[in-house]
């Protein structure tokens, strides 16, 4: 997900905000008895009726939908897993690990926080700082949807840049070390994907081989869907829709044994020289990017990685994002970007055969 914070509060768990920003939507297409079929055949047989389990609810200010093959319900374990993620990474939980660190009450971490920190640092290095979990002060300044744009000055941006940058924070033997107490960490662009992975790994420990875990548009997939097919994931068409009423599908991706995340805030855009640009802050400069990518859908081995790179690619822009993808053959991406005539697509060569629409 995008960097999306409010001043003094980092609202990545806030439902209305997430519903605006999320452009990935999931649906497990059916394939028997005349029902609609998408995706390619999988060698796995359809699930037996009683083995189909579904869990739905709210978490992190958005909705989750989980479908998995199991003879018993694992709903309690799902909720417990999500609670642990919240207790580690939620800035709205006054007792969470990240809240204590941001308030300089304790620099002690937990296993989940350490996992996310290490991955975030790696993605930051690969993207030359386009992904940065210390960007919160800048987005607080600009405001969500750039609502504070008129109050932003070069002096204010420059004053905050001293607190932004991964080199200003470190992890040493399980403790966070800040160069300055004003440095704040926020994992909004990676933690939801991490939560998806945490649930998926829990299901696997319970012997579940086929499942789909989706939280707010971030998805992890294993095995086949209940009809013995690959899972099919819809990517929403980027349309001007400030009320979030439209949900037309741009593409359908047939996939299994991977994770997927979509980043895009095209419903909040600005126009420059006739071109539409998404509202995304570049943590390296402190100013909005001027790239024309409207949404970035990333497929990776795990959802936290896909989540982080989807945000990073929105900052990098099309050409630089392609360069990163050329160096990492484990990832694939679908970019929808603005042109003078409307919109266009670019996708990784390996992904083309997985597009079903």
N, C-alpha and C positions, 0 to 999 in steps of 0.2 A: 504494500500500500504506500501511498504518497506520504511525505512528511506533512502532517496536518495537525497543527496545534492551535490553541487559543492562548492569549496572553495569560500567564500565571497558571494556566491549566493546560495540560497536554491531552487533547481529547481524542485520542485514537480509539478509545473504547466507546465513543458516543454514537448511538445508533443512527440518528438522522444524518450525521456527517459521513459515516461509513456507507450508508445506503446511497448517498450521492456519489461517492468516489468509486465504489466497487463497480467494475464493468465486466468482470467475469461472472457467468452464471452457469450452473450445472444442470444437467438433466440426464438421467440414465434411460436411454431409449429402449423401448421394448421391441421384440422381434418375432412374436409368434401369433397365430390366430388372427392374422390380418392387421395386427397392430403395426405402428410405424417402426421401421427398422433403420438404424444408422449404425455405422461402424462395420468392422470386419469380423468374420467368424473367429472364434477362439476355440481351442481344442477342449476346453473345460465344458462339462455338461451343465445344463441349467440347474439351478438350485432346487432342492426339494422344498415344497411349500412351507413346512414348519421351520425350515432353517433360515428363512428370510427375517432378519431383525432390522428394525428401523428406530432411530432415535432422533428427536428434534427438540430444539429449545433455544434459549437465548444465552449468549455468553459474550463477554467483551463488548457489550453494547450492540451486538448484531446476532444473526441467527445461525444455528448450525443444523446440518442435515447429515445424518450418517446412516448408511445402509451396509449391512455386513451379514455374512453367512455363518450362522452359529446356532446350535441347538438350544442355547440358553441366552437370556438377556444379559448384556453387560453394561446396562445403562448406569448403574451405580459406579462402576469403574470408570466410565466415560466422564461422569460428572466430577469424580475425585481427581482425575487427571487434569481436567480443565481448571479445577480449583487450585491445583498446585502451580499451574502456569500463571494464574492470576496472582497468587501470593508471591511469586517471584518477580513478575514483569509489569504488573498493572500500576500505573501512576495514580490511579484513583483508589487504590487500596492503601490506606494509611499505614498498614503494617507490612506492606510488601518490601521485598529486598531493594527494588529500584527506588522506592520512595525514601527509604532510609538513606540511601546513597546520595540522592539529589538534595536531601535536607541536611546532609553532612552529619547525620546522627550515628551512622555506622557504615564502614566501608567493607564489612564482611559480605560475602556472596554465597550463593548456593549453586548446586550443580547445573540447574537450568540456566541461571544467569550467566555462568561461565561459558556454557555451550554457545549461547547467543552472542556473547561478547567476542569470543574467538572467531566465530563465523563472520560477524559484522566487521571485525578488523581485517579479515582476509579479503572480504568483498571490497572494502575500502581501498586496500592495496592494489587489487586487480583493476579497479576502476579509477585509479589515481585520485581518490578522494571524492568521487561523485556520489558515493554512498557514505554517509557519516551520521552516526547516532548522537553526535553532539550539536546538531543543527537547530535544536529547539529554540534557543534565543532569537535566531533570525526569523523563524516562522512566527513566533510570538509577535515580533515587531511588525511584520507585514500583515498578519491576521489571515484567518482562513478566507479564501476567495479574494485575498488582497483587499479586504475591507478597510484596512488601515493605510492604504497606499498613499493617501494625501498627507499623512503625518510622517512618512518615512523620509529621512534625509541621509545624505552621504555620511554626515557626522555620526548619526545614530548607527548606521550599518557598520562603519569603521570601529565604533566603540564596542560593538558586540563581537566582531570577528576575532578579538583576542581570546574569546572563550570557546571558539569553534575550531575543531580539528582533532583528528584521532591522536595526534602526537601529544595532545594535552591530557591524555588519560592513559592509564596502563593497568594491567592486572599482575599482581605479584603475590604468589602463594595464596590465591583465593581472596585477596583483598584488592579493592579498587584504589588506585593512587591517582589523585587529581593534581594537576599543576597549580590550579587555582580553585578555590571553593565555589566560584560562580559557574564553573563548568557543570552542565546538566546532561544527563543521558536519557535518551528516549528510544525505545525499540519498536516504535509503531510500524516501521516498514519491514519488520522481520518477525516479530513475536507472534503474530496471528498465524503465520505459516509454521512457526515452531510449534504452536499449539496443535495444529493439524497433524504434524509429524508425531507429536507426543501421544495423541490418541491412536494414530495408526500403529505405532510401535507397541502400545499397550495391547491392541487387538492381536497383533502378531504373537506376542508373548502368551496370549490366551489360546493360541492355535488357530486363529482366524486367517485364512489364506485369501479370501476374496472380500473386498470392502471398498467403499468410497467414503471418505471423510471430507466434508466441506464446511468451512466456517467463513461466512461473509464473502464467498467467491473464491477462496483459496482452497485447493483440492489436492488430495493424495489418493491414489488409486492402486489397487492390487487385484490380481486375478481377473475374474470376469463379472459382468453384471448378472442379475438373477436369471436372465434368459440365455446365459452361456455365451454372450457376446463381449467384445471390448466395451469399455465404458465410453460414452460419447459426451463431450463437454462443449457447451455452447459459449461463444464469445460474443458479447453484445455489440451491436452496431453503434459506432460513435455518432450520435445525433445530438443536435442542439436541443436540450431537454432539461431545463433548469428545475422542473418539477419532478423529474425522474419517473415520468409516466410511460415512457416508451421502453420497449424491451425487445426490439427486433434483433434477430441473430445475424451477425456478420459471417461467422464461420462455425462449423462443427468439427471438432477434433476427435478422432477415434484413437483411444490410447489405453494402455494399461501399464502397470508397474512403473509409473512415474508420478510426478507431482506437477501441479500447474498453478500459476498465479498471474493475475492480470492487474496492471497498474494503469490508471488513466483518470484524468480529471478534466476531460474535455467539456463537461457540463458547466465548468467554470473556466472560461477562456477570455483572453483579450485579443484585440485585433491590432496588428501593426502592418502598415503597407499592404493592406488588403488580405493578409494572411492571419489565420487563427493560431494562437499559441496556447498551450496548456499552462495552468498556473502551477509551476514547480520551482522551488528555490534551489539554486545551485549553492551547496555549502562551501564551495571553493571561492566564490565571489561575493556571496551574500545577496545576490540579485536574482530576479526571475530568469530562467533560461529562455532562449528564443529559438527553440527547436520546434519543428512542426509535428512531432509524434503526438498522436491523440491517445493511443493506448499501446501498451507493450504487454504481450502475453508470453510468459517464459515457461518452458518445460524443463525440469531438472530432476535429479535423482531424489531430492527431498524438497518439501514445500518451503522451508525456511530459506533455502538457497534461491528457489524460484521467486519468492516474495522479495528478497533483497535485490536481486538483479533486475526485476521488473521496475522497481523504483529507480535504480541506478541508470537504467537505459533511458528512462524519461529525462534524466538530467544530461546524459551524454549526447543524446541525439542519434539520428539514424546511422550516420557513417561511423562514428566512434563505437556505437553499440555493435555494429557488424564486425568491427575489428576485434572486439572482445570475444564475440562468438566464434570467430575463426580460430582463436587460440584455445578455446575450450570446447572440445568435441562432445562433451557430456551434456551440453545444453542445446536447446532449440528455442526459437522465438518467432512470434508473429507480430509484426508492427503494422498498425493502421495509422496513416499520417495524412496531413492536410496537403492539398495541392491547389493550384489556381483554379482547377476545374471541379474540385470537390475533395474526394479522398481516394487513397490508393493503399495497396497492401504490399508488404514484403515479408517473406518467411524464409526460414532456413531450408536449404535444399532437402534435408532429411525429413522435414515436416510436411512437405508438399503432398506426399503420398498418404498422409494421415488426415488431410482435410477432406471432409465428406460433403460439404455443401457446395 
